[in-house]
C-alpha cells in the first residue's frame, strides 16, 4: 500500500456557494474524511481506535487555496503523514484536479485522546508505533505551517451563537468544521462578492459542547487579514482563527 493516500471527491452543487465554488467548510470536511480514510486503511483510523477507547482530535488546521473547485468538478485529495511524535502527528494535504491542476494545500496537527479521560495518549502505543511506517518526509507541502494566532485585547465582540444537535460530532463536542463555517459567517454575503478566502487557519484550544453559547471576537491585523477568538459560555477560549482574503 502506498504511503500517500489519494481520494476522489465531487464538488456537489448544494455544497457550493452562490458563486458556484465549493464552500470552505465542505472542503474541510473532505480533508478530514481523506485523513480518516487514509488512517483507517493503514490500521490507525477512528473505527479501530473507538474500540480501544481512543480517538483522533484535530488540534490545528491550515488551508491555503489558489482557487476553489467549481460545482460538478471532480477533484482528488492527497494526504500523508509528515511526522509523528508521542502526543501529536502532522498530516498534510494536496487538493488536485483530475487533470493535475493544483487547487491548494493543507496542513494539520492531530492529537490522540482517551475518550473517557479526554486526555492525550501515546500515539506510539498503537500497534507498536506503526504510524512511523507511513511517514513521508520528502513530499512538498509549500504553505506556511502557521503558528500561534496573536490577538490583542482590542478584539471586538461581533457575534454570539447558541449551539445545537447539528453542531456536535462523533467525539461529542462541537465539530471542527462547524467552527470554520461560523467564523466565515462573520462577513456578509456582499463581502464575498468582492473577496475570496485565500488562507484559513484555526487552532483548537478547548472543547465546547451542545448548549454552550459561543462568542466571536474579531480583529483586523492586516489589510486583508483578520483574527477571530471564540469563547464559550464560561469564558474559556475554545479556538483562534486567522482568515486571509484576496
N, C-alpha and C positions, 0 to 999 in steps of 0.2 A: 504494500500500500504506500502511496506517495505521502511524503511529509506535508505537502501543501494540498489543502482541500480546495475544490472548485465546485460551486453550486449555482445552478441557474434559477433566476427569478424573473418575474414579469411585472412591469410597471402597470398594474391594473388601473383602469380609468378611475375607479372610485377610490383609489389610493393616491390620486394626483390632485394638485391644487387647481385654482381657476385658470392657470396658465398652461395646464396640461403636463406639468412637471411633477415627478414623484415628490410627495411630502418628505421632509427630512425625518419625521418620526417614523414613517414606514420604511425608509431606508435603514434607520437604526434598528428596526425590528428584523430586517433581512440580515443585517450584520450579526445580530445576536443569534438568530436562527442558524446562520452558517457556522458560528462558533460552536453551537450545540451539536450540529450535525458532525462537525469535524472531530470534536472531543468524544462524542458517542461512538463514532466509527472506530476510534482508537482506544476505547476502553476506559475513558475517564470523563464521560459525559454525565449529564444530570440524571438520566434514567437509572444508571448504575449507582451514582452517588446517593440518591434518595434511599436506596435500600440499606445503606450503611450510615444513615443519619448525617449525611454531608450534602453540601450544595455549593455551587459557584455563585458568587455575588460580584457584580460589576463595581469596581472602585473608581475607575476613570475611563472616559471615552473622549476621543477627539476625532472628528470627521472633517476632512477638507476636500471640497469638490470644485472642479473646474466647471462642471455643469451637472445637472440632474437628468437622469433618463426621462424621456418623454413617454406619455401614455402608450400602451401596447408594445413597448420596446422590451425585448428580452435582453438580460444582461447577466453577467456572472459575478459572483463574489468569491474571490480567492482569499483564503485565510490560513495563517500559520502561526505557530508558537515561536516567538523571537527569543525568549529567555524564561527561565524558571528559577525562583528562589523558594525558600522554605514556606513563606506565607503569601507570596504574590507571584503571579506569572504575567508576562507581557504577550499580547496577541495582536497581530497586525492584519489589515485587510486591504485588498485592492478591488475596486469596482471597475469592471472591464466589459465593454460591449462585445457582442458575438463576433464583430468584425475586428476586435482587438483595440477598439477605441478606448482610451483611458479616461474614465469619468472622474476618478478621485481615489483617495486613500483614507484609511482609518487606523488609529492606534488605540489600544485598550489595555487596562490593567485589571486583573481579577484576583480576588481572594477566595479561599475555600473556608467555609464555616461549618461548625457543628450546628445542625438545625435545632437542637434543643437548647444549648447554651448560648447560641448566636455568637460564639467566639471563634476567632481564626483557628484553623487547624493546619497541621503539617501536610503540604501538598505532596511531599516525597513519600509519605506513608501509604499512598495509594499505589498498589501493585509494585512495591519496591522502587518507587521513583520512576515509573515507566514513562512519565511525561518527558523525561530527559531524552528519550529515544526519538522524540518528534520535533526537537528544536531545530529551527532553520535560522542561521545567523548570517547567511550570505545573500538573502533576497532583499532588495531595496524597498524601503518604505519612506519616500522622500518628503515627509512632512514633519513639522516640529513635534517633539514629544509632548510639549506643553509643560506646565508647571503649576505652582500654586496660583490661583486666581486672586490677585491682590485688589482689595477694595478699601475705600476709606469709610469713615463714619458719616460721610455726606450722602451716601446712597439713599435714594428716595423710595418710600413705600408707594408702589404703583398699582398693586393688585392683591387681593386676598380671595382665596377659593376654599370651598369645602371639598372633601374627598369622599368617594363612594365606592361601591362594588366594582365598577369598571376600571378603577384606578389600581386595583390590587392584583399582584401576580402570584405565581406558584410558590414563592417564598413567603407569602403572607404580608408583604409590605408594598408600599406604593411602587408601581412598575417603573423601571429605569427610564423607559421611553416616554412615559406619561410626563415626566419632568421636562423632557425636551419639548413636547407639544405645548405644555403650559407656558414655558419660557417664550417660545416663538409666538404665542398668542398675545404677548405683551405689546406687540406692534399691530396697528390697524391694517386692514386689507389694502388700503391705498398705499401704505408704505411698501408693500410687496409688489405693487405695480411698477415701482421705480427701483427696487432693490432685490437682490438675491443673497441667500446665505452662502458666504464663501467658506467660512470655518465655524464649526460649533464644537466647543469642548465643555465637559462637565465633570466635576469631581464630587463623588458621593461621600458624605461625612457621617451621617446618622440616618437611621431608618425612620420613616413615617408610616402610619397605618390608617386604614379606613376610619373616617370620623375626625381625623386630625384636620385642622384648618392650616392652610399654607399661605404665608405672606411672602410677597416677592418685592425685593428691594433692588432697584436698578441704578446704575451709574455709568455715564458715558466716559470712556477712558481714552478715546481717540476719535478721529473724525468719523470713522465707520465701525468703531468697536464699542461694545457695551458689556458690562459685567453685571451679573444678577446673583443675588444671595437669596436663598429660600429658607425660611424659618418656620418651624411647626408651632403648634398651639402653645407648648410650654416654653417657647423661646429658644429651643435648641436649633442650631443651624443644621439643615439636612444636606444641603449641597450648594456648590457655587458653579456658575456657568459663565462662559465668555462667548459672545457671538460677534463675528466679524462679517460685515456685509460688503457687497460690491455693487 
